Amino acid sequence: FFFFVFWFPFRKLLQTMKSIIMGIIHLLPAVLLIILLLAEPTHAQQQQRRQGGDGGGNVEIPAELLAKALNHVVSQQSTPASASTTTASTSAFPDVEATIESLQSGSVDALYRVANSMNRAAASGGADGNNNNDDKLTSIQIYHVLADGASAHIPSMVQLGFTYADVDKTRAIQYFTQAGEDGPHQTALYNAGRLLLEDRNDYGKALAYIRSAATLGDDRHTAMYAKPQMTNLATKAYSDLSQMISDSVHGLSLQQLVDIFPYGSIHNFPKEKSREDKLWDGAMKRLSDDKKRNDEALENVRKDLKKLLDVGHDKMSDLQRVVLVAIVGETYKLGTGTADEL
C-alpha cells in the first residue's frame, strides 16, 4: 500500500522532470545560435573596426617594432617644450600609461596613432632638427603590420598608398584600390583613379575609381564615408578627365574606347539590366567573339550600337556619345585589319 502511495507521485515527478529536460534539449540549439549571433560582430561593426572607428581590435606586433613604438611614446614626453613637434606629438598621447598599455596589448588604434606620430616626426626632422629616417621606416613597418595582417586596417592602407605614391606607383595603386574598395574609402578611391591615369593611362579604370569617389555620397549605404570637400574634388576631376578624353578620342584604341564607355557617365548610364545595357552587352559579346566575328556579325554590332545611341541619346553623357561614335567607326576598320583588336 505504502509503495503505491509514494510511487505514483514520484513517477509523475519523474515524468515532469523528463519533459523539462527534453524541452531544454530542444531549445539548446536555438539558445546557442542566439549567443553566437550576439557575440558575432555585425558587418557594420566589422567595417567600423577596419576603418579604425572603434579601436580596431588587437594584432601581434614584432617585438622590435613594439620596442621602437614604446620608446617613441616615452621620448615625446621628454621632448623640450620649445621643440616644434611637441604640441602635435604629445596631444596624440594625453595618457602615456594608457597608451603604453594599449601598445603592449597590440591595440590597432594605438599602433596607428604612434605610427602617424613617428611619420610626422620624421617629416619635420625630429626634435633635434635632423631627419629621423628610423622613425619613418618604423612607421611604414607598423602600417604594413596593420594593413597586411588579419586586421586589414584601411587607414594604414591609405597611408601606405601615400607613402609609395612617388616611389612605387604599382604598390601605391594596390593599397589605394584595396582601401577604396574594402572601405569604402573616398580619398583612396580618388587617388587610385589619379594614379591609374598618371602611371598607366588607364582611362577606363581611372574614370571608374574617380566616379566612385564622386558619387559615394549618393548611396545611403555609403554616404557616411563621403566628405563634401572630397566629393567636390572628385566630381571636378571626373569632369576634367571626361573632357580630356573627349578631346583626344580619335587617338584611342578600340579596347580603350570599349573600356571607357561603361564609366563615361557620372550618372551610371546604362543602368544594369536596362534596354540600353542589353544593347551594349550584346554588341560587346559579338565584338569580342573572334571565331564568329565576320562581316555580318560586325554589321549587327553596328546596328546595336546605333540603336543604343538613338534610344539612349538623352541619357548618356557627352563623352559616351563621342566614344560610341568612335567605336562604330573602329568596327569598320576591323574588317580591313587596320583597327586594334580587342
C-alpha positions as YAML, in Angstrom:
chain: A
units: angstrom
residues:
- id: 1
  name: PHE
  ca: [0.00, 0.00, 0.00]
- id: 2
  name: PHE
  ca: [2.76, 2.42, 1.02]
- id: 3
  name: PHE
  ca: [4.64, 1.53, -2.19]
- id: 4
  name: PHE
  ca: [1.75, 2.64, -4.39]
- id: 5
  name: VAL
  ca: [1.12, 5.74, -2.27]
- id: 6
  name: PHE
  ca: [4.66, 7.02, -2.81]
- id: 7
  name: TRP
  ca: [5.37, 5.54, -6.27]
- id: 8
  name: PHE
  ca: [2.66, 7.29, -8.28]
- id: 9
  name: PRO
  ca: [3.55, 10.85, -7.15]
- id: 10
  name: PHE
  ca: [7.26, 10.04, -7.63]
- id: 11
  name: ARG
  ca: [6.61, 8.69, -11.14]
- id: 12
  name: LYS
  ca: [4.67, 11.84, -12.02]
- id: 13
  name: LEU
  ca: [7.58, 13.94, -10.75]
- id: 14
  name: LEU
  ca: [9.99, 11.94, -12.94]
- id: 15
  name: GLN
  ca: [7.80, 12.45, -15.99]
- id: 16
  name: THR
  ca: [7.66, 16.19, -15.31]
- id: 17
  name: MET
  ca: [11.43, 16.39, -14.94]
- id: 18
  name: LYS
  ca: [11.86, 14.38, -18.14]
- id: 19
  name: SER
  ca: [9.61, 16.82, -20.03]
- id: 20
  name: ILE
  ca: [11.59, 19.78, -18.70]
- id: 21
  name: ILE
  ca: [14.92, 18.21, -19.70]
- id: 22
  name: MET
  ca: [13.64, 17.34, -23.19]
- id: 23
  name: GLY
  ca: [12.37, 20.90, -23.59]
- id: 24
  name: ILE
  ca: [15.78, 22.27, -22.65]
- id: 25
  name: ILE
  ca: [17.46, 19.91, -25.12]
- id: 26
  name: HIS
  ca: [15.15, 21.07, -27.92]
- id: 27
  name: LEU
  ca: [15.75, 24.73, -27.05]
- id: 28
  name: LEU
  ca: [19.53, 24.36, -26.71]
- id: 29
  name: PRO
  ca: [20.39, 24.83, -30.43]
- id: 30
  name: ALA
  ca: [18.30, 28.00, -30.59]
- id: 31
  name: VAL
  ca: [19.89, 29.34, -27.41]
- id: 32
  name: LEU
  ca: [23.39, 28.62, -28.74]
- id: 33
  name: LEU
  ca: [22.51, 30.33, -32.03]
- id: 34
  name: ILE
  ca: [21.32, 33.44, -30.19]
- id: 35
  name: ILE
  ca: [24.55, 33.51, -28.17]
- id: 36
  name: LEU
  ca: [26.64, 33.21, -31.35]
- id: 37
  name: LEU
  ca: [24.67, 35.96, -33.08]
- id: 38
  name: LEU
  ca: [25.12, 38.27, -30.12]
- id: 39
  name: ALA
  ca: [28.84, 37.51, -29.96]
- id: 40
  name: GLU
  ca: [29.45, 37.84, -33.72]
- id: 41
  name: PRO
  ca: [30.11, 41.45, -34.81]
- id: 42
  name: THR
  ca: [27.79, 42.82, -37.46]
- id: 43
  name: HIS
  ca: [29.08, 43.78, -40.90]
- id: 44
  name: ALA
  ca: [28.82, 47.45, -39.93]
- id: 45
  name: GLN
  ca: [30.84, 46.80, -36.76]
- id: 46
  name: GLN
  ca: [33.49, 44.90, -38.75]
- id: 47
  name: GLN
  ca: [33.71, 47.78, -41.23]
- id: 48
  name: GLN
  ca: [33.98, 50.28, -38.36]
- id: 49
  name: ARG
  ca: [36.84, 48.32, -36.83]
- id: 50
  name: ARG
  ca: [38.69, 48.11, -40.12]
- id: 51
  name: GLN
  ca: [38.12, 51.83, -40.66]
- id: 52
  name: GLY
  ca: [39.69, 52.46, -37.25]
- id: 53
  name: GLY
  ca: [36.47, 53.78, -35.72]
- id: 54
  name: ASP
  ca: [36.30, 51.76, -32.52]
- id: 55
  name: GLY
  ca: [39.88, 50.87, -31.64]
- id: 56
  name: GLY
  ca: [40.29, 48.35, -34.43]
- id: 57
  name: GLY
  ca: [40.96, 45.32, -32.21]
- id: 58
  name: ASN
  ca: [44.39, 43.86, -31.49]
- id: 59
  name: VAL
  ca: [47.24, 42.46, -33.58]
- id: 60
  name: GLU
  ca: [50.54, 40.69, -32.93]
- id: 61
  name: ILE
  ca: [53.36, 43.17, -33.31]
- id: 62
  name: PRO
  ca: [57.04, 42.11, -33.70]
- id: 63
  name: ALA
  ca: [59.00, 42.79, -30.50]
- id: 64
  name: GLU
  ca: [61.46, 45.11, -32.23]
- id: 65
  name: LEU
  ca: [58.69, 47.32, -33.66]
- id: 66
  name: LEU
  ca: [56.88, 47.34, -30.32]
- id: 67
  name: ALA
  ca: [60.05, 48.47, -28.54]
- id: 68
  name: LYS
  ca: [60.53, 51.33, -31.01]
- id: 69
  name: ALA
  ca: [56.90, 52.38, -30.66]
- id: 70
  name: LEU
  ca: [57.19, 52.40, -26.85]
- id: 71
  name: ASN
  ca: [60.43, 54.37, -26.99]
- id: 72
  name: HIS
  ca: [58.80, 56.93, -29.27]
- id: 73
  name: VAL
  ca: [55.87, 57.48, -26.89]
- id: 74
  name: VAL
  ca: [58.22, 57.92, -23.91]
- id: 75
  name: SER
  ca: [60.61, 60.18, -25.84]
- id: 76
  name: GLN
  ca: [57.80, 62.53, -26.84]
- id: 77
  name: GLN
  ca: [57.05, 63.26, -23.19]
- id: 78
  name: SER
  ca: [60.67, 64.19, -22.51]
- id: 79
  name: THR
  ca: [60.95, 66.49, -25.54]
- id: 80
  name: PRO
  ca: [61.67, 70.12, -24.54]
- id: 81
  name: ALA
  ca: [58.63, 72.39, -24.59]
- id: 82
  name: SER
  ca: [60.30, 74.63, -27.18]
- id: 83
  name: ALA
  ca: [60.59, 71.82, -29.72]
- id: 84
  name: SER
  ca: [58.45, 72.34, -32.78]
- id: 85
  name: THR
  ca: [56.94, 68.85, -32.70]
- id: 86
  name: THR
  ca: [56.00, 68.79, -29.01]
- id: 87
  name: THR
  ca: [52.43, 70.05, -29.27]
- id: 88
  name: ALA
  ca: [51.44, 67.80, -32.14]
- id: 89
  name: SER
  ca: [53.12, 64.73, -30.65]
- id: 90
  name: THR
  ca: [52.09, 64.98, -27.01]
- id: 91
  name: SER
  ca: [48.49, 65.72, -27.91]
- id: 92
  name: ALA
  ca: [48.36, 62.29, -29.54]
- id: 93
  name: PHE
  ca: [49.30, 60.63, -26.21]
- id: 94
  name: PRO
  ca: [47.46, 62.50, -23.45]
- id: 95
  name: ASP
  ca: [47.66, 59.43, -21.20]
- id: 96
  name: VAL
  ca: [51.11, 57.88, -21.58]
- id: 97
  name: GLU
  ca: [50.47, 54.93, -19.29]
- id: 98
  name: ALA
  ca: [47.25, 54.01, -21.10]
- id: 99
  name: THR
  ca: [49.00, 54.34, -24.47]
- id: 100
  name: ILE
  ca: [51.85, 52.07, -23.36]
- id: 101
  name: GLU
  ca: [49.37, 49.51, -22.05]
- id: 102
  name: SER
  ca: [47.44, 49.63, -25.33]
- id: 103
  name: LEU
  ca: [50.62, 49.17, -27.34]
- id: 104
  name: GLN
  ca: [51.64, 46.19, -25.25]
- id: 105
  name: SER
  ca: [48.25, 44.58, -25.88]
- id: 106
  name: GLY
  ca: [48.65, 45.14, -29.63]
- id: 107
  name: SER
  ca: [45.91, 47.74, -29.99]
- id: 108
  name: VAL
  ca: [45.46, 48.60, -33.68]
- id: 109
  name: ASP
  ca: [44.28, 52.12, -32.83]
- id: 110
  name: ALA
  ca: [47.24, 52.83, -30.54]
- id: 111
  name: LEU
  ca: [49.77, 51.44, -33.02]
- id: 112
  name: TYR
  ca: [48.26, 53.51, -35.81]
- id: 113
  name: ARG
  ca: [48.41, 56.72, -33.75]
- id: 114
  name: VAL
  ca: [52.02, 56.07, -32.82]
- id: 115
  name: ALA
  ca: [52.94, 55.29, -36.44]
- id: 116
  name: ASN
  ca: [51.35, 58.59, -37.51]
- id: 117
  name: SER
  ca: [53.27, 60.44, -34.81]
- id: 118
  name: MET
  ca: [56.55, 58.85, -35.93]
- id: 119
  name: ASN
  ca: [55.75, 59.71, -39.54]
- id: 120
  name: ARG
  ca: [55.15, 63.36, -38.64]
- id: 121
  name: ALA
  ca: [58.31, 63.49, -36.53]
- id: 122
  name: ALA
  ca: [60.36, 62.13, -39.43]
- id: 123
  name: ALA
  ca: [58.80, 64.59, -41.88]
- id: 124
  name: SER
  ca: [59.58, 67.56, -39.63]
- id: 125
  name: GLY
  ca: [63.13, 66.39, -38.97]
- id: 126
  name: GLY
  ca: [62.56, 65.38, -35.35]
- id: 127
  name: ALA
  ca: [63.12, 67.44, -32.23]
- id: 128
  name: ASP
  ca: [66.81, 67.93, -32.96]
- id: 129
  name: GLY
  ca: [66.17, 69.19, -36.48]
- id: 130
  name: ASN
  ca: [67.67, 66.11, -38.13]
- id: 131
  name: ASN
  ca: [65.69, 63.91, -40.49]
- id: 132
  name: ASN
  ca: [64.75, 60.82, -38.50]
- id: 133
  name: ASN
  ca: [64.81, 58.08, -41.12]
- id: 134
  name: ASP
  ca: [64.43, 55.37, -38.49]
- id: 135
  name: ASP
  ca: [61.10, 56.84, -37.37]
- id: 136
  name: LYS
  ca: [59.93, 56.94, -40.99]
- id: 137
  name: LEU
  ca: [60.93, 53.35, -41.64]
- id: 138
  name: THR
  ca: [59.36, 52.14, -38.39]
- id: 139
  name: SER
  ca: [56.09, 53.91, -39.15]
- id: 140
  name: ILE
  ca: [55.94, 52.22, -42.56]
- id: 141
  name: GLN
  ca: [56.65, 48.83, -41.00]
- id: 142
  name: ILE
  ca: [53.83, 49.34, -38.49]
- id: 143
  name: TYR
  ca: [51.45, 50.38, -41.28]
- id: 144
  name: HIS
  ca: [52.34, 47.14, -43.08]
- id: 145
  name: VAL
  ca: [51.61, 45.04, -39.98]
- id: 146
  name: LEU
  ca: [48.19, 46.70, -39.66]
- id: 147
  name: ALA
  ca: [47.30, 46.73, -43.37]
- id: 148
  name: ASP
  ca: [48.67, 43.37, -44.49]
- id: 149
  name: GLY
  ca: [47.65, 41.32, -41.46]
- id: 150
  name: ALA
  ca: [44.32, 39.94, -40.30]
- id: 151
  name: SER
  ca: [43.13, 43.37, -39.16]
- id: 152
  name: ALA
  ca: [43.23, 44.65, -42.80]
- id: 153
  name: HIS
  ca: [43.33, 48.17, -41.35]
- id: 154
  name: ILE
  ca: [42.06, 50.55, -44.02]
- id: 155
  name: PRO
  ca: [43.62, 53.83, -42.76]
- id: 156
  name: SER
  ca: [47.00, 52.07, -42.77]
- id: 157
  name: MET
  ca: [46.43, 51.00, -46.39]
- id: 158
  name: VAL
  ca: [45.75, 54.64, -47.26]
- id: 159
  name: GLN
  ca: [48.95, 55.75, -45.51]
- id: 160
  name: LEU
  ca: [50.92, 53.14, -47.47]
- id: 161
  name: GLY
  ca: [49.31, 54.40, -50.67]
- id: 162
  name: PHE
  ca: [50.60, 57.91, -49.99]
- id: 163
  name: THR
  ca: [53.98, 56.54, -48.86]
- id: 164
  name: TYR
  ca: [54.56, 54.73, -52.16]
- id: 165
  name: ALA
  ca: [52.83, 57.24, -54.46]
- id: 166
  name: ASP
  ca: [56.08, 58.91, -55.57]
- id: 167
  name: VAL
  ca: [58.46, 55.95, -55.41]
- id: 168
  name: ASP
  ca: [56.46, 52.85, -56.33]
- id: 169
  name: LYS
  ca: [53.19, 53.67, -58.06]
- id: 170
  name: THR
  ca: [52.30, 50.00, -58.56]
- id: 171
  name: ARG
  ca: [52.27, 49.38, -54.81]
- id: 172
  name: ALA
  ca: [50.53, 52.69, -54.20]
- id: 173
  name: ILE
  ca: [47.76, 51.72, -56.61]
- id: 174
  name: GLN
  ca: [47.48, 48.34, -54.91]
- id: 175
  name: TYR
  ca: [46.89, 49.88, -51.47]
- id: 176
  name: PHE
  ca: [44.65, 52.69, -52.69]
- id: 177
  name: THR
  ca: [42.41, 50.32, -54.67]
- id: 178
  name: GLN
  ca: [42.16, 47.83, -51.80]
- id: 179
  name: ALA
  ca: [41.33, 50.53, -49.26]
- id: 180
  name: GLY
  ca: [38.93, 52.22, -51.65]
- id: 181
  name: GLU
  ca: [37.01, 49.07, -52.44]
- id: 182
  name: ASP
  ca: [37.08, 47.44, -48.99]
- id: 183
  name: GLY
  ca: [36.23, 50.57, -47.02]
- id: 184
  name: PRO
  ca: [34.88, 52.15, -48.99]
- id: 185
  name: HIS
  ca: [37.38, 54.97, -48.54]
- id: 186
  name: GLN
  ca: [36.69, 58.08, -50.62]
- id: 187
  name: THR
  ca: [40.22, 59.53, -50.63]
- id: 188
  name: ALA
  ca: [41.67, 56.14, -51.58]
- id: 189
  name: LEU
  ca: [39.20, 55.75, -54.45]
- id: 190
  name: TYR
  ca: [40.12, 59.17, -55.81]
- id: 191
  name: ASN
  ca: [43.87, 58.58, -55.56]
- id: 192
  name: ALA
  ca: [43.59, 55.12, -57.11]
- id: 193
  name: GLY
  ca: [41.96, 56.74, -60.14]
- id: 194
  name: ARG
  ca: [44.51, 59.55, -60.22]
- id: 195
  name: LEU
  ca: [47.48, 57.17, -60.23]
- id: 196
  name: LEU
  ca: [45.89, 54.80, -62.75]
- id: 197
  name: LEU
  ca: [45.70, 57.77, -65.09]
- id: 198
  name: GLU
  ca: [49.17, 59.17, -64.34]
- id: 199
  name: ASP
  ca: [51.06, 55.88, -64.32]
- id: 200
  name: ARG
  ca: [49.18, 53.71, -66.80]
- id: 201
  name: ASN
  ca: [46.94, 55.96, -68.91]
- id: 202
  name: ASP
  ca: [44.15, 53.55, -67.99]
- id: 203
  name: TYR
  ca: [41.25, 55.86, -68.78]
- id: 204
  name: GLY
  ca: [38.53, 53.32, -68.09]
- id: 205
  name: LYS
  ca: [39.69, 52.40, -64.58]
- id: 206
  name: ALA
  ca: [40.62, 55.99, -63.79]
- id: 207
  name: LEU
  ca: [37.08, 57.08, -64.63]
- id: 208
  name: ALA
  ca: [35.65, 54.18, -62.62]
- id: 209
  name: TYR
  ca: [37.51, 54.96, -59.39]
- id: 210
  name: ILE
  ca: [37.16, 58.73, -59.58]
- id: 211
  name: ARG
  ca: [33.45, 58.34, -60.32]
- id: 212
  name: SER
  ca: [33.10, 56.06, -57.30]
- id: 213
  name: ALA
  ca: [34.70, 58.74, -55.14]
- id: 214
  name: ALA
  ca: [32.48, 61.46, -56.61]
- id: 215
  name: THR
  ca: [29.23, 59.52, -56.13]
- id: 216
  name: LEU
  ca: [29.95, 57.80, -52.82]
- id: 217
  name: GLY
  ca: [27.53, 60.10, -51.02]
- id: 218
  name: ASP
  ca: [24.67, 59.29, -53.41]
- id: 219
  name: ASP
  ca: [24.12, 55.83, -51.92]
- id: 220
  name: ARG
  ca: [22.57, 55.78, -48.46]
- id: 221
  name: HIS
  ca: [24.67, 52.71, -47.60]
- id: 222
  name: THR
  ca: [27.96, 54.53, -48.28]
- id: 223
  name: ALA
  ca: [27.03, 58.18, -47.69]
- id: 224
  name: MET
  ca: [28.61, 58.07, -44.22]
- id: 225
  name: TYR
  ca: [32.05, 57.63, -45.86]
- id: 226
  name: ALA
  ca: [31.74, 60.68, -48.12]
- id: 227
  name: LYS
  ca: [33.05, 64.16, -47.32]
- id: 228
  name: PRO
  ca: [31.83, 67.27, -49.19]
- id: 229
  name: GLN
  ca: [35.30, 68.59, -49.98]
- id: 230
  name: MET
  ca: [36.49, 65.29, -51.46]
- id: 231
  name: THR
  ca: [33.19, 64.85, -53.31]
- id: 232
  name: ASN
  ca: [33.67, 68.25, -54.96]
- id: 233
  name: LEU
  ca: [37.30, 67.47, -55.83]
- id: 234
  name: ALA
  ca: [36.44, 64.09, -57.34]
- id: 235
  name: THR
  ca: [33.47, 65.49, -59.25]
- id: 236
  name: LYS
  ca: [35.63, 68.19, -60.85]
- id: 237
  name: ALA
  ca: [38.39, 65.68, -61.61]
- id: 238
  name: TYR
  ca: [35.85, 63.38, -63.28]
- id: 239
  name: SER
  ca: [34.52, 66.25, -65.39]
- id: 240
  name: ASP
  ca: [38.03, 67.36, -66.40]
- id: 241
  name: LEU
  ca: [39.09, 63.82, -67.28]
- id: 242
  name: SER
  ca: [35.93, 63.28, -69.34]
- id: 243
  name: GLN
  ca: [36.65, 66.43, -71.32]
- id: 244
  name: MET
  ca: [40.29, 65.43, -71.84]
- id: 245
  name: ILE
  ca: [39.26, 62.03, -73.19]
- id: 246
  name: SER
  ca: [36.63, 63.58, -75.46]
- id: 247
  name: ASP
  ca: [39.26, 65.89, -76.95]
- id: 248
  name: SER
  ca: [41.65, 63.02, -77.69]
- id: 249
  name: VAL
  ca: [39.19, 60.24, -78.52]
- id: 250
  name: HIS
  ca: [40.49, 59.72, -82.07]
- id: 251
  name: GLY
  ca: [43.89, 58.71, -80.74]
- id: 252
  name: LEU
  ca: [42.50, 55.89, -78.59]
- id: 253
  name: SER
  ca: [42.43, 52.20, -79.45]
- id: 254
  name: LEU
  ca: [39.23, 50.18, -79.78]
- id: 255
  name: GLN
  ca: [39.98, 48.45, -76.48]
- id: 256
  name: GLN
  ca: [40.41, 51.77, -74.70]
- id: 257
  name: LEU
  ca: [37.15, 53.07, -76.13]
- id: 258
  name: VAL
  ca: [35.28, 49.94, -75.02]
- id: 259
  name: ASP
  ca: [36.78, 50.22, -71.52]
- id: 260
  name: ILE
  ca: [35.78, 53.88, -71.22]
- id: 261
  name: PHE
  ca: [32.11, 53.70, -72.23]
- id: 262
  name: PRO
  ca: [30.63, 51.92, -69.15]
- id: 263
  name: TYR
  ca: [32.22, 54.52, -66.82]
- id: 264
  name: GLY
  ca: [31.72, 57.54, -69.08]
- id: 265
  name: SER
  ca: [28.62, 58.81, -67.27]
- id: 266
  name: ILE
  ca: [28.67, 60.10, -63.70]
- id: 267
  name: HIS
  ca: [25.00, 59.05, -63.52]
- id: 268
  name: ASN
  ca: [25.93, 55.40, -64.16]
- id: 269
  name: PHE
  ca: [24.41, 55.02, -67.64]
- id: 270
  name: PRO
  ca: [23.42, 52.48, -68.81]
- id: 271
  name: LYS
  ca: [21.62, 51.12, -65.76]
- id: 272
  name: GLU
  ca: [22.10, 47.40, -65.16]
- id: 273
  name: LYS
  ca: [19.56, 45.17, -66.98]
- id: 274
  name: SER
  ca: [18.04, 48.15, -68.78]
- id: 275
  name: ARG
  ca: [17.29, 48.04, -72.51]
- id: 276
  name: GLU
  ca: [20.38, 50.14, -73.18]
- id: 277
  name: ASP
  ca: [22.53, 47.84, -71.06]
- id: 278
  name: LYS
  ca: [21.33, 44.79, -73.02]
- id: 279
  name: LEU
  ca: [22.13, 46.52, -76.32]
- id: 280
  name: TRP
  ca: [25.65, 47.36, -75.12]
- id: 281
  name: ASP
  ca: [26.24, 43.90, -73.66]
- id: 282
  name: GLY
  ca: [25.02, 42.14, -76.82]
- id: 283
  name: ALA
  ca: [27.21, 44.27, -79.05]
- id: 284
  name: MET
  ca: [30.28, 43.65, -76.92]
- id: 285
  name: LYS
  ca: [29.73, 39.88, -76.87]
- id: 286
  name: ARG
  ca: [29.63, 39.80, -80.67]
- id: 287
  name: LEU
  ca: [32.60, 42.12, -80.93]
- id: 288
  name: SER
  ca: [34.78, 40.04, -78.59]
- id: 289
  name: ASP
  ca: [33.98, 36.67, -80.22]
- id: 290
  name: ASP
  ca: [36.90, 36.23, -82.60]
- id: 291
  name: LYS
  ca: [35.58, 32.97, -84.08]
- id: 292
  name: LYS
  ca: [32.21, 34.43, -85.08]
- id: 293
  name: ARG
  ca: [33.33, 37.98, -85.88]
- id: 294
  name: ASN
  ca: [32.63, 38.19, -89.60]
- id: 295
  name: ASP
  ca: [31.18, 40.98, -91.71]
- id: 296
  name: GLU
  ca: [27.62, 40.01, -90.76]
- id: 297
  name: ALA
  ca: [28.46, 39.96, -87.05]
- id: 298
  name: LEU
  ca: [30.16, 43.35, -87.29]
- id: 299
  name: GLU
  ca: [27.13, 44.79, -89.05]
- id: 300
  name: ASN
  ca: [24.94, 43.53, -86.20]
- id: 301
  name: VAL
  ca: [27.34, 45.15, -83.72]
- id: 302
  name: ARG
  ca: [26.95, 48.46, -85.52]
- id: 303
  name: LYS
  ca: [23.16, 48.12, -85.57]
- id: 304
  name: ASP
  ca: [23.08, 47.55, -81.80]
- id: 305
  name: LEU
  ca: [25.41, 50.46, -81.10]
- id: 306
  name: LYS
  ca: [23.47, 52.82, -83.39]
- id: 307
  name: LYS
  ca: [20.22, 51.76, -81.72]
- id: 308
  name: LEU
  ca: [21.85, 52.38, -78.33]
- id: 309
  name: LEU
  ca: [22.92, 55.82, -79.49]
- id: 310
  name: ASP
  ca: [19.36, 56.51, -80.62]
- id: 311
  name: VAL
  ca: [17.37, 55.26, -77.60]
- id: 312
  name: GLY
  ca: [19.88, 56.43, -75.02]
- id: 313
  name: HIS
  ca: [20.95, 59.69, -76.64]
- id: 314
  name: ASP
  ca: [19.42, 61.94, -74.00]
- id: 315
  name: LYS
  ca: [20.51, 59.74, -71.08]
- id: 316
  name: MET
  ca: [24.15, 59.19, -71.89]
- id: 317
  name: SER
  ca: [26.91, 61.73, -71.32]
- id: 318
  name: ASP
  ca: [28.65, 63.80, -73.97]
- id: 319
  name: LEU
  ca: [31.72, 61.60, -73.53]
- id: 320
  name: GLN
  ca: [29.71, 58.42, -74.10]
- id: 321
  name: ARG
  ca: [28.18, 59.78, -77.29]
- id: 322
  name: VAL
  ca: [31.63, 60.64, -78.65]
- id: 323
  name: VAL
  ca: [33.05, 57.28, -77.59]
- id: 324
  name: LEU
  ca: [30.13, 55.34, -79.07]
- id: 325
  name: VAL
  ca: [30.51, 57.04, -82.46]
- id: 326
  name: ALA
  ca: [34.25, 56.29, -82.35]
- id: 327
  name: ILE
  ca: [33.61, 52.60, -81.57]
- id: 328
  name: VAL
  ca: [31.25, 52.32, -84.54]
- id: 329
  name: GLY
  ca: [33.97, 53.85, -86.72]
- id: 330
  name: GLU
  ca: [36.55, 51.37, -85.41]
- id: 331
  name: THR
  ca: [34.34, 48.41, -86.32]
- id: 332
  name: TYR
  ca: [34.61, 49.36, -90.00]
- id: 333
  name: LYS
  ca: [38.40, 49.15, -89.69]
- id: 334
  name: LEU
  ca: [38.20, 45.64, -88.17]
- id: 335
  name: GLY
  ca: [37.06, 44.26, -91.50]
- id: 336
  name: THR
  ca: [40.12, 45.73, -93.21]
- id: 337
  name: GLY
  ca: [42.54, 44.79, -90.46]
- id: 338
  name: THR
  ca: [43.50, 48.41, -89.72]
- id: 339
  name: ALA
  ca: [41.90, 48.58, -86.25]
- id: 340
  name: ASP
  ca: [43.40, 47.34, -82.99]
- id: 341
  name: GLU
  ca: [41.90, 44.03, -81.89]
- id: 342
  name: LEU
  ca: [40.02, 43.66, -78.63]
...
